[in-house]
């Protein structure tokens, strides 16, 4: 009976070590390669649904500084770091972004996107809190680029870099 105990402990340690290695690999994959997230809210209609779409987010484009106008990204909210936002890049550093007035008595505004920042806007301009409200967003807040919608299945596919038309 005593001879079985060391083999049991050896097997337990071996299995625990394998599980720990798997968890470390999974963590690295999740933090540096690919993540699965849910986009909720009306700001990205019609690209994403209000009740939430499951999307894939890759980190390579962000880390290699290859983001471009039209990319849909996930970032920490500039106004609440506990929240994330999903928006489309509409201006890169040095670009001049024209913002249409939200009221008829307001005037058109032009913003120059500073170095190290991007201009973010939701696809649903009528219902999006974005750079028009909080200004250009530091590149350091961007977590990754959304490249594929997984759910709902009937809408699964690549995410384009062109803002779709929105009929209200």
N, C-alpha and C positions, 0 to 999 in steps of 0.2 A: 504494500500500500504506500509506503514511504517513497518508493521509486517512481510512482505515478505523479506525485506532487510536483517535483521539479519540471517534469515535462509539461504539466498543466500550466505552471507559472511561465515557462518558456514560451508556450503557445499563446498565452494571454498577452505577454509582453510583445510578442511578434505581431499579433493582431492589432494591439493598441498602437504600436509604432507605424504599422501600415495605415491605419485610420488617421493618425496624426499627419503623416506625409500627404495623404490624400487631401486633408483639410487645408494644409499649407499650400498645396498646388491650386486648389480651388480658390482660396483667398487671393493668391497672386493673379490668377486668371481674372477674377472678378474686379480686382483693383487696377489692373494694368492692360487688359486686353479687351474684355467684353462684359457688358452688364445688361441685365433685363430690367426694365422699369415700366411704370404705368404713367401715362400722360392723362391728367384729369383736368377738366375745365373747358370753358367756351373759347378761350383766346386763340386756339389753333384750328378752329372750324374753318373750312371743311376738311383739312388735312387729318385731324384727329377728332374723334367724337367727344362730346361733353362728359359722358359717363366713364370714360377711360379706355384707352387703347394700350395694349402691351407692345412695347417696342424694344429693339436691340440698339444698344449704344456702344460705339467703339471708341477707344481712347487714342489710337495711333495718330489719327489726323490732328488731334489737339496737341499731343506731345511733340509731333514733328512740325508744328506750326504751319499746317497746310489747310487750315480753315479758309473758306471763301464765301463771298456773298451768295445767299441762297441756301446755305447749309442750315439744317435744323439742328439745334444743340440743346443739351441739358446743362443747366448752370445753377449755382447757388444763387438764391434771390439776393439782389443788392440791398433790399430793404429788410429782409428777414433771413439771416443765415441758416435758420433751422428748416427753411423751405427750399425746394428746387423749382425752377421754372423751365418750361420747354418753349423755345422761341426760334424764329428764323433770323439769321444774320442778314441785315439790310445795309450795313456799312462797315467797312474795314478801316484800319488806321489811315488817316489822311483823306478819306472820302468826305465829300460834302453831302449831307443828307437833308432832303427837303421834307418838312413836316407840314402837311395840310392842316388848316385850322379845324378844330372840332366844333366851333360855333361860327356863324356867318359874320359876326362882328370882329372876330380875331383875324390876325394876318398870318400869311405863310412865314414859317421860320426856317432858317438854314443853320445846320449844325456841322461843324468840322469834327470828325471823330479823332480824338487824340491818339498818339502813339500808345500801344499797349492796351487799347480798348477796342470794342466793337459796338455797333448799334444794333439792338435787338428789337424786333417787333413780332407780335402775334399775327397770324394770317387773318384773323377776324378783327380788323382794325376798330370796329365799332365796340368791341367788348374785350379789350386787352390792356392790361397794365404792363407797360414795357418801357423802352428807352424814351419814349415821348413823355413819360411821367418821371422817370428817375435818371435819365441821361445815359451817356455811354457807359458800358459795363467793362470792367477790367478783364482782360483775357484770363487772368489767374482764377476767376470765378467759374470759368467754363470747365465742366467735367468731361464731356465727350460729345460726339456727333451721332445723332439719330440717323440710322441708315436703313432700317427695315421695320415694317409694322408686322407683328406676329398675330395679333388678335384685335378685332374679330377676324376669324379665318377667311370669311368671304371678301375682306378688304386687305388681306395679307399682300405684302409686296414692298419693293424698294421705295424709299422716300426721295422724291425729286427735289431739285434745287430751285424750282420755279414756284412762286406763290400762286396757288390756284385761285380762280375767280370765286368770289363769294356773292351769291345772290341773296339779299336779305328779304 
